[in-house]
């Protein structure tokens, strides 16, 4: 029987995790759960944001489901999510964005795309940060490697083949960032040449953002570097109703962590009104990853059916329901 690491997280994290596990239990997957702490909850219990025991649990089980974590502002604390990606070399960040019914979205239909974001290189990881002694100049290093570019672009094309998608869009800024983005684009072209069955096109990042807002239906899979992917994936979430409907997967060679990509929302923590959809869609990604696509599809179908019924929607979606009530409505439709 498969054991997965469960990180309840901070703020609304425990509430949406309880909801997600209720639905996961209803699917009768047969997972064992090993609970582990991270974030402020871990800091209060163990005196550190990311305890060694949590890292060991993830390494042992190789699959983790994670609610949002809070990294305290100031005090020298660095991002827990970045630390996890570095520690386990989770090089592929996979963010689907799909139109759902009865959501507050400008695109209630027509959007069905995936952003594949390089997760371990580039400006986002914050290497080489320095500020001059007079505070007038700041410097940050951006590093892109052939190895990092090759494996993320290859991942995107393999994902296209696996999921029956027909096009990969390589997003870059090689016209200006000729070294880093130039290497990424050059490597992407080399990889694309090995996938003659998949259409490949190239777009500069600013044009990509404009095209996404105007005609998102033209995109299938987007692959790009770390910082561009961070921005584009949130833009895509905005197309379909916001981060409450945005799951994310962080994939490495040996370990995978699945999550809701929104924050811990401390302002509504404990009120039982948080939308669990993002984490539930992350559960769907986890089921796909663990070789259970039929259960993943059943879960996604039940989420759509519940959104269509409008009988249990949480306040952010215009309803008067609560977190667990929404989860129970989904479970009843499996």
C-alpha positions in Angstrom: 0.0 0.0 0.0 1.3 3.4 -1.0 2.1 5.9 1.8 2.1 9.6 1.0 3.3 12.5 3.1 0.6 15.0 4.2 1.6 18.5 5.1 -1.5 20.3 6.5 0.2 23.7 6.3 -0.8 27.1 7.8 -3.8 29.4 7.8 -6.6 27.7 5.9 -4.3 24.8 5.0 -5.6 22.3 7.6 -9.2 23.0 6.6 -8.7 22.5 2.9 -6.5 19.4 3.6 -9.2 17.9 5.7 -11.6 18.4 2.8 -9.2 17.0 0.3 -8.6 13.9 2.4 -12.3 13.4 2.8 -12.7 13.2 -1.0 -9.5 11.1 -1.3 -10.9 8.6 1.2 -14.2 8.5 -0.8 -12.2 7.6 -3.9 -11.0 4.5 -2.0 -7.5 4.9 -3.4 -6.0 3.0 -0.5 -3.2 5.5 0.4 -1.7 5.6 3.9 -1.1 9.1 5.2 2.0 10.1 7.1 1.5 13.6 8.5 4.4 16.1 8.7 4.8 19.7 9.7 6.2 22.7 7.8 5.8 26.4 7.8 4.7 28.4 10.9 3.1 25.4 12.4 6.5 23.6 12.3 8.2 26.7 13.7 5.9 26.8 16.7 6.3 23.1 17.3 9.8 22.4 16.4 11.6 25.7 16.2 12.2 25.4 12.4 10.2 26.0 9.3 11.2 22.8 7.6 12.2 20.1 10.0 14.5 17.3 9.0 11.8 14.7 9.9 9.5 16.3 7.3 12.3 16.1 4.6 12.9 12.5 5.6 9.2 11.7 5.3 9.0 13.2 1.8 12.2 11.4 0.7 11.0 8.1 2.0 7.5 8.2 0.5 8.4 10.1 -2.7 5.0 11.7 -2.9 3.6 14.5 -0.8 0.4 16.5 -0.7 0.9 20.0 0.7 -1.4 22.8 1.8 -0.2 26.4 1.6 2.7 27.4 3.9 3.5 30.7 5.5 7.1 32.0 5.3 7.5 34.7 8.0 8.4 38.1 6.7 11.8 39.3 7.8 14.1 37.6 10.3 16.2 36.0 7.6 13.6 33.4 6.6 13.8 32.2 3.0 10.9 30.6 1.0 10.0 27.2 2.1 8.7 26.3 -1.3 12.0 27.3 -3.0 13.8 25.3 -0.3 11.8 22.1 -1.1 12.3 22.5 -4.8 16.1 22.9 -4.3 16.4 20.1 -1.8 14.6 17.5 -3.9 15.6 18.9 -7.3 11.9 19.4 -8.3 12.8 20.8 -11.6 9.3 20.8 -13.3 6.5 23.0 -12.0 3.3 21.9 -13.8 0.3 24.3 -13.6 -2.9 23.4 -15.5 -5.5 26.1 -16.1 -8.9 25.0 -17.3 -12.3 26.7 -17.7 -14.9 25.6 -15.1 -18.6 26.3 -15.0 -20.1 28.8 -12.6 -16.9 30.5 -11.7 -16.1 34.2 -11.7 -14.1 34.1 -14.8 -13.9 36.0 -18.1 -13.4 32.7 -19.8 -16.1 30.2 -18.6 -15.2 28.0 -21.6 -12.4 27.6 -24.0 -9.3 27.6 -21.7 -7.5 24.3 -21.3 -3.7 24.7 -21.1 -0.7 23.7 -19.0 2.2 25.9 -18.0 5.4 23.9 -17.5 7.8 26.1 -15.6 11.5 25.4 -15.0 11.7 25.3 -11.2 15.3 25.3 -10.1 17.3 27.9 -12.1 17.0 31.5 -13.3 16.4 34.7 -11.3 13.6 33.3 -9.2 15.8 31.3 -7.0 17.6 34.4 -5.8 21.3 33.5 -6.4 24.0 36.2 -6.2 21.9 38.8 -4.5 23.9 41.8 -3.3 23.2 45.4 -2.4 26.0 48.0 -2.3 27.1 49.5 1.0 25.4 52.8 0.2 22.1 51.0 -0.7 22.0 52.6 -4.1 22.7 49.5 -6.3 21.3 46.0 -6.2 22.5 43.0 -8.2 21.0 39.6 -8.8 22.4 36.7 -10.8 20.4 34.7 -13.3 21.8 31.3 -14.3 20.4 29.1 -17.0 22.1 25.8 -17.9 21.8 23.6 -21.0 21.0 20.7 -18.7 18.2 22.5 -16.9 16.7 23.8 -20.2 16.9 20.5 -21.9 15.2 18.5 -19.2 12.3 21.0 -18.7 11.6 21.3 -22.4 11.8 17.5 -22.8 9.4 17.2 -19.9 6.9 19.5 -21.7 7.1 17.5 -24.9 6.8 14.2 -23.1 3.8 15.5 -21.2 2.2 16.6 -24.6 2.6 13.0 -25.9 1.3 11.4 -22.7 -1.8 13.6 -22.5 -2.6 13.8 -26.2 -1.8 17.5 -26.6 -0.6 18.7 -29.9 1.4 21.9 -29.4 4.1 23.2 -27.2 4.8 26.9 -27.0 8.4 27.9 -26.0 8.2 31.3 -24.2 11.4 33.4 -23.9 13.0 36.8 -24.1 16.0 35.9 -26.2 15.7 39.2 -28.2 17.0 41.0 -25.1 18.3 38.5 -22.7 20.5 37.0 -25.3 22.7 34.9 -23.0 20.2 33.2 -20.6 17.0 33.3 -22.6 19.1 32.7 -25.7 20.5 29.5 -24.3 17.0 28.4 -23.3 15.6 29.0 -26.7 18.5 27.3 -28.5 18.2 24.3 -26.3 14.4 24.2 -26.8 14.9 24.1 -30.5 17.3 21.2 -30.2 14.7 19.3 -28.1 11.8 20.2 -30.3 13.6 18.7 -33.3 13.2 15.3 -31.7 9.4 15.5 -31.5 8.2 15.8 -35.0 4.8 14.7 -34.0 4.2 17.7 -31.7 3.8 21.2 -33.1 6.2 23.7 -31.6 6.1 27.5 -31.8 8.0 30.3 -30.1 6.7 33.5 -28.4 8.4 36.3 -26.6 7.1 36.6 -23.1 5.4 40.0 -23.3 3.6 38.9 -26.5 2.6 35.7 -24.7 0.9 37.6 -22.0 -1.1 39.7 -24.5 -2.1 36.6 -26.5 -3.2 34.8 -23.4 -5.5 37.6 -22.4 -6.9 38.0 -26.0 -7.1 34.4 -27.3 -6.1 31.8 -24.6 -7.7 29.0 -26.6 -4.7 29.0 -29.0 -2.4 27.6 -26.2 -2.0 24.0 -25.3 1.3 23.6 -23.3 3.6 26.5 -22.5 7.2 25.8 -21.4 9.4 28.6 -20.0 12.0 29.6 -17.5 11.4 30.0 -13.8 10.5 33.7 -13.3 8.5 33.9 -16.6 6.6 30.7 -15.6 5.8 32.1 -12.1 4.2 35.1 -13.7 2.5 33.4 -16.6 1.0 30.6 -14.5 -0.7 33.1 -12.2 -2.0 35.0 -15.3 -3.5 31.8 -16.5 -5.1 31.1 -13.2 -6.7 34.6 -13.5 -8.2 33.6 -16.8 -10.2 30.8 -15.2 -11.3 32.3 -11.9 -8.3 32.8 -9.8 -5.9 30.9 -7.6 -8.7 29.1 -5.8 -8.9 26.9 -9.0 -5.1 26.6 -9.5 -3.3 23.4 -8.6 0.4 22.8 -9.0 2.8 19.9 -9.2 6.5 20.0 -8.4 8.1 17.0 -10.1 11.7 15.6 -9.8 13.3 12.4 -10.8 12.5 10.7 -7.5 10.1 13.0 -5.6 6.9 14.8 -6.4 5.0 17.4 -4.3 1.4 18.4 -5.2 -0.2 21.5 -3.8 -2.7 24.3 -4.0 -0.7 27.3 -5.2 -2.6 30.0 -3.4 -1.6 31.5 -0.1 -2.5 30.5 3.5 -5.2 33.3 3.7 -4.9 33.9 7.4 -7.8 36.4 7.3 -10.3 33.6 6.7 -8.5 30.8 8.6 -10.8 29.0 11.0 -14.0 30.2 9.4 -14.6 27.1 7.3 -15.3 29.0 4.1 -12.1 28.4 2.1 -12.4 26.9 -1.4 -10.7 23.5 -1.5 -10.8 23.2 -5.3 -7.2 24.0 -5.9 -5.9 21.3 -3.5 -8.5 18.8 -4.8 -7.3 19.5 -8.4 -3.8 18.9 -7.0 -5.0 15.6 -5.7 -6.1 14.8 -9.3 -2.5 15.6 -10.5 -1.2 13.3 -7.8 -3.5 10.5 -8.9 -2.3 10.9 -12.5 1.3 10.8 -11.3 0.8 7.6 -9.2 -0.8 5.7 -12.2 -4.5 6.2 -11.3 -5.8 8.3 -14.2 -9.3 6.9 -14.0 -9.6 8.0 -10.4 -8.2 11.4 -11.3 -10.7 11.8 -14.1 -13.5 10.7 -11.8 -12.5 13.4 -9.3 -12.3 16.1 -11.9 -15.7 15.1 -13.3 -17.2 15.2 -9.7 -15.7 18.7 -9.2 -17.3 19.9 -12.5 -20.7 18.4 -11.6 -20.6 20.1 -8.2 -19.8 23.4 -9.8 -22.6 23.0 -12.3 -25.1 22.1 -9.5 -24.2 25.3 -7.6 -25.6 23.7 -4.4 -22.5 23.9 -2.2 -20.3 26.7 -3.6 -18.0 28.6 -1.2 -18.4 32.4 -0.9 -15.5 33.2 -3.2 -17.5 31.5 -6.0 -20.7 33.3 -5.1 -22.2 30.6 -2.9 -23.0 30.3 0.8 -21.5 26.9 1.4 -18.5 25.9 3.5 -15.3 24.0 2.9 -16.3 20.6 4.1 -19.8 20.9 2.7 -18.3 21.5 -0.7 -16.0 18.5 -0.3 -18.9 16.2 0.8 -20.9 17.3 -2.3 -18.0 16.3 -4.5 -17.6 13.0 -2.7 -21.3 12.3 -3.2 -20.9 12.7 -6.9 -17.9 10.4 -7.4 
